[in-house]
Amino acid sequence: MSNRSATPLSDALERGDVLSPHCPSRIILNHVTSKWGVLTLLALRSGTLRFSALRRKVSGVSERMLAQTLQQLEGCRLVDRHSHAQVPPRVEYSLTPLGREAAARVGALADWIEASLPLLLESAPIEG
């Protein structure tokens, strides 16, 4: 017999199991917690931004990587893309309600890292 607590299958299927390699929540976790995913979510907390303004705010991200990150976050329903019908085209990005919640959570992690940075730097040298 297994020592694992019995979880009804319906509960397990509804919640998911991020520790399982087959769980779809891993895809979302990867998009949300990637370096550029976190920084994009944090940058959009201040409000709607056009692509170029977002790229300046997320310093160091390439145009291609930001476009890919925005597509992933949009696919996860964390970011809204709004295209204005005008010449030249104007596209703006903002957080969805789920995106605001995700940004708050990764923001808490970023705050903890910043506050703990002296201790973290003592423990191990930082490498690129």
Backbone as a chain_set.jsonl record, in Angstrom:
{"seq": "MSNRSATPLSDALERGDVLSPHCPSRIILNHVTSKWGVLTLLALRSGTLRFSALRRKVSGVSERMLAQTLQQLEGCRLVDRHSHAQVPPRVEYSLTPLGREAAARVGALADWIEASLPLLLESAPIEG", "coords": {"N": [[0.836, -1.193, 0.0], [0.36, 2.271, -0.602], [1.816, 5.206, 0.88], [0.807, 7.615, 0.278], [-1.563, 10.246, 0.568], [-4.998, 9.782, -0.006], [-6.397, 11.236, -2.739], [-9.275, 12.312, -4.24], [-9.882, 11.392, -7.619], [-11.268, 13.196, -9.265], [-10.797, 15.645, -7.99], [-8.023, 15.831, -8.266], [-7.773, 15.957, -11.061], [-9.119, 18.333, -11.563], [-7.601, 20.299, -10.216], [-4.996, 19.781, -11.059], [-1.569, 18.663, -11.399], [1.247, 19.888, -10.834], [3.732, 18.799, -10.449], [3.822, 16.606, -12.006], [5.076, 15.41, -15.088], [3.326, 15.487, -17.219], [1.381, 17.306, -16.783], [-0.668, 19.974, -17.772], [-0.436, 22.405, -16.498], [2.209, 22.927, -16.19], [3.095, 24.096, -18.536], [1.924, 26.634, -18.453], [3.118, 27.527, -16.088], [5.777, 27.637, -16.937], [5.661, 29.723, -18.853], [4.799, 31.899, -17.275], [6.757, 32.08, -15.282], [9.158, 32.372, -16.583], [12.136, 34.276, -17.21], [11.662, 36.534, -18.906], [8.899, 36.46, -18.98], [8.128, 36.995, -16.305], [9.26, 39.589, -16.002], [7.867, 40.991, -17.984], [5.209, 40.788, -17.091], [5.501, 42.231, -14.693], [6.215, 44.75, -15.706], [3.882, 45.507, -17.025], [2.168, 45.983, -14.955], [1.857, 48.642, -14.326], [0.124, 49.622, -16.18], [-1.464, 49.946, -19.455], [0.586, 49.445, -22.294], [2.361, 50.315, -25.27], [4.092, 48.297, -27.704], [6.799, 49.173, -28.181], [7.274, 50.865, -25.989], [6.973, 49.057, -23.925], [9.086, 47.351, -24.478], [11.255, 49.065, -23.995], [10.878, 49.421, -21.265], [11.226, 46.842, -20.228], [14.093, 46.303, -19.999], [16.757, 45.121, -22.009], [15.552, 42.967, -23.262], [15.087, 41.284, -26.332], [13.516, 42.246, -29.431], [12.294, 40.107, -30.746], [12.138, 38.16, -28.688], [10.494, 39.459, -26.828], [8.135, 39.689, -28.337], [7.508, 36.966, -28.64], [7.173, 36.239, -25.947], [4.973, 37.86, -25.236], [3.032, 36.734, -26.916], [2.839, 34.18, -25.783], [1.95, 34.789, -23.175], [-0.439, 36.016, -23.803], [-1.731, 33.845, -24.94], [-2.099, 32.349, -22.659], [-4.03, 33.78, -21.478], [-3.322, 35.94, -19.901], [-2.449, 38.351, -20.763], [-3.782, 41.024, -22.63], [-4.113, 41.888, -26.016], [-4.514, 44.687, -27.89], [-5.436, 45.916, -30.898], [-5.426, 48.832, -32.732], [-7.33, 50.176, -35.323], [-5.797, 51.908, -37.424], [-3.589, 54.069, -39.3], [-0.224, 54.733, -38.967], [-0.36, 51.266, -37.857], [-1.432, 50.657, -34.5], [-0.65, 48.984, -31.616], [-1.525, 47.811, -28.465], [-0.762, 46.614, -25.187], [-2.019, 45.007, -22.305], [-2.691, 43.916, -18.94], [-4.816, 41.181, -18.19], [-7.565, 40.421, -15.936], [-6.748, 37.956, -14.737], [-4.061, 38.135, -15.366], [-3.299, 40.355, -13.853], [-3.518, 39.271, -11.321], [-1.577, 37.219, -11.484], [0.685, 38.838, -11.91], [0.817, 40.178, -9.478], [1.495, 38.089, -7.804], [3.997, 37.142, -8.845], [5.279, 39.481, -8.488], [5.446, 39.646, -5.707], [7.307, 37.615, -5.279], [9.514, 38.72, -6.648], [9.906, 40.984, -5.038], [10.634, 39.715, -2.641], [13.052, 38.558, -3.447], [14.586, 40.861, -3.994], [14.639, 42.026, -1.404], [15.984, 40.046, -0.026], [18.4, 39.918, -1.232], [21.095, 40.629, -0.273], [21.636, 38.466, 1.515], [21.291, 36.315, -0.222], [23.344, 36.764, -2.028], [25.537, 36.379, -0.393], [25.438, 33.662, 0.015], [25.924, 32.354, -2.421], [27.825, 32.986, -5.34], [26.641, 35.119, -7.966], [25.893, 34.148, -11.209], [25.738, 34.798, -14.716]], "CA": [[0.0, 0.0, 0.0], [1.066, 3.537, -0.713], [1.67, 6.137, 1.996], [0.233, 8.858, -0.239], [-2.94, 10.474, 0.981], [-5.927, 9.527, -1.104], [-7.058, 12.411, -3.291], [-10.216, 11.872, -5.268], [-9.41, 11.643, -8.977], [-11.903, 14.416, -9.792], [-10.074, 16.784, -7.423], [-6.696, 15.867, -8.876], [-7.922, 16.408, -12.437], [-9.542, 19.734, -11.566], [-6.514, 21.144, -9.765], [-3.773, 19.517, -11.792], [-0.442, 18.2, -10.598], [2.377, 20.559, -11.459], [4.925, 17.971, -10.327], [3.758, 15.578, -13.036], [5.577, 15.931, -16.367], [2.251, 15.544, -18.207], [0.378, 18.272, -16.348], [-0.653, 21.182, -18.604], [-0.086, 23.59, -15.714], [3.642, 23.182, -16.367], [3.258, 25.013, -19.661], [1.592, 27.956, -17.919], [4.176, 27.859, -15.131], [6.959, 27.998, -17.711], [5.453, 31.043, -19.451], [4.681, 32.922, -16.232], [7.963, 32.219, -14.456], [10.385, 32.615, -17.348], [12.678, 35.603, -16.905], [10.956, 37.573, -19.657], [7.495, 36.429, -18.566], [8.033, 37.729, -15.039], [9.547, 41.007, -16.216], [6.774, 41.559, -18.775], [4.073, 40.943, -16.171], [5.802, 43.33, -13.779], [6.193, 46.013, -16.455], [2.503, 45.846, -17.378], [1.387, 46.332, -13.759], [1.607, 50.083, -14.295], [-0.941, 49.949, -17.119], [-1.361, 49.597, -20.865], [1.789, 49.935, -22.969], [2.636, 49.905, -26.64], [5.206, 47.357, -27.785], [8.096, 49.843, -28.042], [7.393, 51.342, -24.605], [7.167, 47.856, -23.109], [10.461, 46.881, -24.733], [12.161, 49.962, -23.257], [10.685, 49.181, -19.833], [11.838, 45.544, -19.939], [15.426, 46.541, -20.56], [17.571, 43.96, -22.337], [14.82, 41.959, -24.018], [15.098, 41.508, -27.775], [12.192, 42.416, -30.03], [11.769, 38.764, -31.016], [11.812, 37.488, -27.428], [9.323, 40.122, -26.252], [6.974, 39.289, -29.138], [7.21, 35.572, -28.272], [6.668, 36.251, -24.564], [3.626, 38.426, -25.26], [2.148, 35.729, -27.518], [2.634, 33.12, -24.797], [1.123, 35.314, -22.089], [-1.763, 36.212, -24.378], [-2.292, 32.498, -25.063], [-2.474, 31.912, -21.305], [-5.068, 34.718, -21.033], [-2.775, 36.843, -18.888], [-2.223, 39.632, -21.429], [-4.671, 41.393, -23.728], [-3.516, 42.631, -27.127], [-5.551, 45.485, -28.537], [-4.942, 46.527, -32.123], [-6.249, 49.95, -33.175], [-7.404, 50.265, -36.779], [-5.326, 53.211, -37.877], [-2.327, 54.038, -40.03], [0.309, 53.374, -38.871], [-1.059, 50.438, -36.863], [-1.053, 50.85, -33.1], [-0.997, 47.817, -30.805], [-1.284, 48.036, -27.049], [-0.819, 45.421, -24.343], [-2.405, 45.237, -20.913], [-2.954, 42.697, -18.174], [-6.188, 40.752, -17.94], [-7.721, 40.203, -14.493], [-5.851, 36.859, -14.347], [-2.706, 38.657, -15.487], [-3.028, 41.213, -12.68], [-3.303, 38.362, -10.192], [-0.265, 36.597, -11.684], [1.701, 39.874, -11.713], [0.928, 40.414, -8.031], [2.194, 36.949, -7.197], [5.42, 37.163, -9.21], [5.797, 40.7, -7.867], [5.815, 39.291, -4.336], [8.561, 36.866, -5.376], [10.566, 39.686, -7.001], [10.152, 41.789, -3.833], [11.388, 38.878, -1.703], [14.421, 38.439, -3.967], [15.255, 42.147, -3.759], [14.857, 42.191, 0.037], [16.9, 39.0, 0.438], [19.572, 39.9, -2.097], [22.378, 40.516, 0.441], [21.81, 37.092, 2.005], [21.432, 35.431, -1.377], [24.674, 36.979, -2.592], [26.488, 35.754, 0.535], [25.348, 32.209, -0.095], [26.511, 31.866, -3.659], [28.049, 34.06, -6.321], [25.674, 35.161, -9.057], [26.444, 33.961, -12.539], [24.808, 35.195, -15.773]], "C": [[0.869, 1.239, 0.0], [0.815, 4.389, 0.519], [1.05, 7.458, 1.553], [-1.188, 9.007, 0.246], [-3.84, 10.313, -0.239], [-6.606, 10.832, -1.501], [-8.018, 11.913, -4.347], [-9.712, 12.29, -6.651], [-9.998, 12.929, -9.539], [-11.216, 15.67, -9.256], [-8.711, 16.938, -8.075], [-6.771, 16.384, -10.311], [-8.294, 17.879, -12.504], [-8.383, 20.651, -11.213], [-5.27, 20.972, -10.616], [-2.687, 19.05, -10.847], [0.822, 18.714, -11.247], [3.664, 19.738, -11.364], [4.948, 16.834, -11.352], [4.239, 16.154, -14.365], [4.488, 16.087, -17.429], [1.192, 16.584, -17.868], [0.454, 19.544, -17.202], [-0.313, 22.448, -17.818], [1.401, 23.907, -15.817], [3.909, 24.156, -17.508], [3.004, 26.439, -19.187], [2.687, 28.417, -16.966], [5.435, 28.31, -15.864], [6.819, 29.401, -18.302], [5.469, 32.147, -18.39], [5.999, 33.15, -15.515], [9.254, 32.308, -15.257], [10.865, 34.029, -17.017], [11.875, 36.69, -17.611], [9.471, 37.6, -19.325], [7.284, 37.228, -17.297], [8.213, 39.226, -15.273], [8.451, 41.692, -17.032], [5.543, 41.773, -17.906], [4.297, 42.12, -15.228], [5.721, 44.682, -14.487], [4.769, 46.454, -16.77], [1.633, 46.165, -16.163], [1.017, 47.811, -13.742], [0.528, 50.508, -15.293], [-0.619, 49.531, -18.543], [-0.124, 50.228, -21.491], [1.807, 49.471, -24.417], [3.9, 49.053, -26.63], [6.548, 48.049, -27.524], [8.315, 50.354, -26.619], [7.637, 50.161, -23.659], [8.591, 47.332, -23.264], [11.481, 47.758, -24.009], [12.087, 49.682, -21.755], [11.327, 47.868, -19.387], [13.226, 45.573, -20.586], [16.173, 45.233, -20.8], [16.867, 42.893, -23.142], [14.899, 42.302, -25.513], [13.658, 41.649, -28.269], [11.529, 41.056, -30.243], [11.319, 38.06, -29.729], [10.595, 38.128, -26.763], [8.064, 39.732, -27.01], [6.544, 37.863, -28.778], [6.606, 35.504, -26.876], [5.241, 36.783, -24.514], [2.629, 37.441, -25.868], [1.835, 34.618, -26.519], [1.705, 33.594, -23.688], [-0.303, 35.603, -22.561], [-2.47, 34.862, -24.517], [-2.745, 31.931, -23.728], [-3.568, 32.796, -20.703], [-4.611, 35.621, -19.904], [-2.567, 38.249, -19.445], [-3.258, 39.803, -22.535], [-3.886, 42.19, -24.753], [-4.643, 43.372, -27.812], [-4.942, 46.228, -29.711], [-5.919, 47.606, -32.569], [-6.186, 50.027, -34.701], [-7.055, 51.68, -37.22], [-4.021, 53.029, -38.622], [-1.422, 55.092, -39.421], [-0.416, 52.585, -37.779], [-0.522, 50.707, -35.454], [-1.56, 49.662, -32.294], [-0.613, 48.111, -29.364], [-1.489, 46.728, -26.276], [-1.192, 45.825, -22.927], [-2.654, 43.893, -20.247], [-4.454, 42.433, -18.11], [-6.359, 40.657, -16.429], [-6.832, 39.055, -13.978], [-4.395, 37.318, -14.384], [-2.337, 39.556, -14.314], [-2.759, 40.353, -11.446], [-1.932, 37.695, -10.29], [0.854, 37.606, -11.426], [1.895, 40.181, -10.231], [1.73, 39.3, -7.363], [3.673, 36.912, -7.575], [6.078, 38.426, -8.678], [6.224, 40.452, -6.434], [7.13, 38.512, -4.314], [9.719, 37.807, -5.693], [10.912, 40.568, -5.802], [10.978, 41.006, -2.819], [12.843, 38.753, -2.152], [15.191, 39.721, -3.698], [15.59, 42.333, -2.276], [15.899, 41.212, 0.564], [18.224, 38.995, -0.307], [20.896, 39.842, -1.338], [22.647, 39.097, 0.952], [22.016, 36.113, 0.86], [22.817, 35.559, -2.001], [25.765, 36.391, -1.706], [26.581, 34.251, 0.283], [26.075, 31.67, -1.317], [26.745, 33.031, -4.612], [27.021, 33.973, -7.447], [26.401, 35.039, -10.365], [25.357, 34.274, -13.546], [23.891, 34.138, -16.153]], "O": [[1.975, 1.244, 0.54], [-0.251, 4.317, 1.131], [0.796, 8.329, 2.385], [-1.934, 8.032, 0.33], [-3.468, 10.669, -1.357], [-7.302, 11.453, -0.698], [-7.625, 11.175, -5.251], [-9.188, 13.389, -6.831], [-9.299, 13.679, -10.22], [-11.067, 16.652, -9.983], [-8.294, 18.049, -8.399], [-5.92, 17.169, -10.73], [-7.84, 18.597, -13.395], [-8.202, 21.685, -11.857], [-4.558, 21.945, -10.865], [-2.872, 19.045, -9.63], [1.401, 18.055, -12.11], [4.596, 19.97, -12.135], [5.975, 16.182, -11.54], [3.855, 17.264, -14.733], [4.709, 16.755, -18.439], [0.208, 16.725, -18.595], [1.528, 20.129, -17.341], [0.06, 23.459, -18.413], [1.81, 25.039, -15.558], [4.848, 24.95, -17.446], [3.782, 27.346, -19.486], [3.132, 29.563, -17.029], [6.087, 29.267, -15.446], [7.767, 30.185, -18.255], [6.079, 33.198, -18.587], [6.331, 34.285, -15.173], [10.339, 32.319, -14.675], [10.076, 34.873, -16.592], [11.454, 37.66, -16.98], [8.848, 38.66, -19.382], [6.367, 38.046, -17.217], [7.414, 40.034, -14.799], [8.142, 42.858, -16.788], [4.905, 42.823, -17.978], [3.386, 42.913, -14.993], [5.213, 45.65, -13.921], [4.48, 47.651, -16.779], [0.483, 46.575, -16.32], [-0.024, 48.186, -13.201], [0.068, 51.649, -15.249], [0.374, 48.849, -18.798], [0.179, 51.396, -21.251], [1.334, 48.383, -24.746], [4.677, 49.082, -25.675], [7.348, 47.559, -26.727], [9.429, 50.28, -26.101], [8.416, 50.265, -22.71], [9.22, 46.918, -22.29], [12.464, 47.25, -23.47], [13.103, 49.702, -21.06], [11.901, 47.789, -18.302], [13.465, 44.924, -21.605], [16.224, 44.358, -19.936], [17.522, 41.99, -23.662], [14.79, 43.466, -25.899], [12.713, 41.225, -27.605], [10.346, 40.881, -29.954], [10.254, 37.443, -29.688], [9.756, 37.426, -26.198], [7.03, 39.47, -26.396], [5.353, 37.59, -28.63], [5.632, 34.784, -26.653], [4.392, 36.218, -23.825], [1.503, 37.325, -25.386], [0.693, 34.17, -26.422], [0.777, 32.882, -23.304], [-1.257, 35.449, -21.799], [-3.665, 34.751, -24.244], [-3.671, 31.122, -23.675], [-3.984, 32.59, -19.563], [-5.406, 36.02, -19.054], [-2.516, 39.22, -18.69], [-3.569, 38.867, -23.272], [-3.09, 43.061, -24.4], [-5.614, 42.764, -28.262], [-4.05, 47.059, -29.544], [-7.103, 47.333, -32.764], [-5.107, 49.95, -35.289], [-7.93, 52.534, -37.365], [-3.416, 51.958, -38.58], [-1.814, 56.258, -39.36], [-1.018, 53.174, -36.881], [0.668, 50.949, -35.253], [-2.756, 49.37, -32.289], [0.482, 48.598, -29.083], [-2.277, 45.867, -26.666], [-0.741, 46.85, -22.417], [-2.807, 42.869, -20.914], [-5.255, 43.36, -17.991], [-5.378, 40.803, -15.7], [-6.233, 39.168, -12.908], [-3.594, 36.932, -13.533], [-1.204, 39.528, -13.836], [-1.887, 40.664, -10.635], [-1.207, 37.612, -9.298], [1.858, 37.272, -10.797], [3.018, 40.416, -9.786], [2.539, 39.549, -6.47], [4.52, 36.674, -6.713], [7.286, 38.451, -8.443], [7.242, 40.979, -5.986], [7.966, 38.722, -3.435], [10.784, 37.711, -5.084], [12.083, 40.869, -5.573], [11.903, 41.545, -2.211], [13.759, 38.834, -1.333], [16.326, 39.676, -3.225], [16.698, 42.749, -1.935], [16.621, 41.529, 1.509], [19.082, 38.153, -0.039], [21.767, 39.062, -1.726], [23.763, 38.592, 0.831], [22.824, 35.189, 0.963], [23.393, 34.569, -2.45], [26.802, 35.953, -2.204], [27.658, 33.658, 0.334], [26.76, 30.65, -1.245], [25.938, 33.958, -4.673], [26.59, 32.884, -7.828], [27.393, 35.725, -10.614], [24.178, 34.047, -13.274], [23.053, 34.334, -17.032]]}, "num_chains": 1, "name": "protein.A"}
